[in-house]
Amino acid sequence: MITPAFELSQDQDFLTIIIKVPYARASEFDVYFEGEDFKFYAKPYFLRLTLPGRIVEDGREKASYDTEKGTFTIQLPKETPGQYFEGLDMLTSLLAPKKSRSAKPLVEEIAASAELSEEEEEEEFDWEIEQTPYNESPESILQPQHRYGFGNLRSGVFQRLQDELSDVIDIKDPDQTPADERRRQRLAAEAAKFDPDHYLADYFEDEAIQHVLKYKPWWIDAHKKMIALQRESHQEHDTQTLVVFSEEEREQMRRFTNKSYLLDKRSRRRVYLGLIDILLAYCYEICVNEGDKNVESSWNIRKLSATLSWLESFTSIHDVLVSFGRRVLCYPLHRHFGLVTRAFNDAVMILQLGKAAVLKCLLDIHKIFRENDPAYILNDLFITDYCIWIQKNKSKKLAALSDSLQKATLAKSHLGFELEELEAAAVLVQEEENMLKAAGTVSEQQLPPSDSETSDSEESSTTSSSETEGCDSDEQESSTSEDGKINSLQDTLQEERTAPLTDCNGLRQGTNTSATEVSDEESRVSLQSTSVPGKLIEELEKQMQTAIRLSEQPEEGLATASCILKEQGENRVAEPDRCSKDTTEKGNFLEVSSKTNPLLFLCSRDEDKG
């Protein structure tokens, strides 16, 4: 038999069931309904539903068949007019469960039903009862293999599919690894994976992250409408119409096999906490990719959820948040604490919208994993069971879970990576770099006038010997730019050789000898500052003394002395190549002048004194 596609809707008095049976004979069909049981048969289609409310046969029931669409539309009166039937969009839970042929599971079903009925009578569900990790040692003694999966109902799966699951989960050999050891290995792997440079890069350069944070998924608008409807009508059931399932999602629910889960109190708590962990990872994926799926979507969800990647069993909501926050800052492309907060707020809104919104998200995760080659195994371990289990869950349980999640807090200090200290140190480094850049900018602004002053002092040093500061700046400048001074120096020497002596020294009758003495003293200092051999210094001192005596003579004596001194310095200044060589070796203008002709040096320095 084929289970047909179907939809259910309701109004105040009737329950409407639309059944799609293409190519069926309209004249050959049977319908049976009584209380909460509904049956439909039209060869080869068969449908049996367990309704969330009671219906009656009082003559008001109607049925019609659309030949073009191939659909039956059946209207059934409600036993209590105005009663609201909850969960009509939970198609898997409406399908009658398969009856087992064994007596043992049947007894377990009765016990499970009794336990569930007692649990449903509880007004509030405390999610924070157990704060200490559960000790797995007694269980490990009884069971040779450790359990995992939805409600810890699976074991031995990884021994049979180790090659396929090695790329899906991070833990090795989970069948032989207890829960506390899984947690220890997970924390060590996260600590080794955390990259401070990557975190600080996303912390300071967060343009892309701020962009994705502005994205609004479908549940944000649905949550706003829910709040508005609750303020107006004060009826919670009206919010069920805010979540609409596509035809693909409905078909996906019809393919699930309806079954019950026998979970004790501890296992149920772990299932709820695992649901939060999976929803947080899904919310992160939707936010960073702005609702678009890509080849990394499957990896993001299973990597950020420790429930899926490490088969983690949490004991409190705080542990779930800390685990998710650590993994966000270790593994994905965008590692920003703002994304952790955003996923946290989105998960709260999804839980407040009820099980229809949670189921829609789980169906989307199921589709993502189904289309990914290694990740489809996670559907068999977790997601398929979650999709079936959530349809039978009571809305007040999810409401209590959302309240507990909303009251929980998560700070950067809880993650164990010293994020606040890291950020403070990075801010200090950034401030120091800004100060250095500012100081560099000020120095660059002062460089042009400094260069011009140096250039001026260099020019004045070649023409005036009375300015000591000009001479000092000339020495500094000549030591830093030797090659640039050699050519200009040779030209100066050539000009001085051809010029009259009286024009070079610039002295005239009636000039005081004090200027000559100053020039003599400066020349001695300049010569002593160079590395000229001792014999050369003595020779230069004799020639300088001769120059001083000549400077005190009348102009006629100067002309005669000019010829004598010209002959003495003929050999030293006649070789420009040697002068250039000495200049290159010493790199000092004063040395070149001293080695060629000290009198010419004095002339060039005293030229402007007249």
Salt bridges, closest charged atoms under 4 A:
GLU28 OE2 - ARG25 NH1 3.24
ASP37 OD1 - ARG48 NE 3.83
ASP58 OD2 - ARG60 NE 2.94
GLU79 OE1 - ARG54 NE 3.26
GLU115 OE2 - ARG268 NH1 3.27
GLU119 OE1 - ARG268 NE 3.12
GLU119 OE2 - LYS397 NZ 3.37
GLU130 OE2 - ARG269 NH1 3.97
GLU136 OE2 - ARG270 NH2 3.28
ASP170 OD1 - LYS303 NZ 2.90
ASP170 OD2 - ARG327 NH2 3.29
GLU181 OE2 - ARG184 NH2 2.47
GLU190 OE2 - ARG186 NH1 3.08
GLU190 OE1 - ARG326 NE 2.66
GLU190 OE2 - ARG327 NH1 2.94
ASP202 OD2 - HIS198 NE2 3.51
ASP238 OD1 - HIS237 ND1 3.12
GLU247 OE1 - LYS20 NZ 3.79
GLU247 OE2 - ARG254 NH2 2.98
GLU248 OE2 - LYS367 NZ 3.46
GLU249 OE1 - LYS360 NZ 2.94
GLU251 OE1 - ARG254 NH2 2.82
GLU251 OE2 - ARG255 NE 3.41
GLU290 OE1 - HIS211 NE2 3.62
GLU312 OE2 - ARG183 NH2 3.07
GLU312 OE1 - ARG186 NE 2.94
ASP346 OD2 - ARG342 NE 3.01
ASP364 OD2 - LYS293 NZ 3.28
ASP385 OD2 - ARG154 NH2 3.65
ASP385 OD1 - LYS259 NZ 3.40
GLU423 OE2 - LYS412 NZ 2.76
GLU458 OE2 - LYS485 NZ 3.06
ASP520 OD1 - ARG524 NE 3.45
GLU522 OE1 - ARG605 NH2 3.67
GLU539 OE2 - ARG572 NH2 2.97
GLU541 OE2 - ARG524 NH1 3.94
ASP582 OD1 - LYS595 NZ 3.65
ASP606 OD1 - LYS609 NZ 3.81
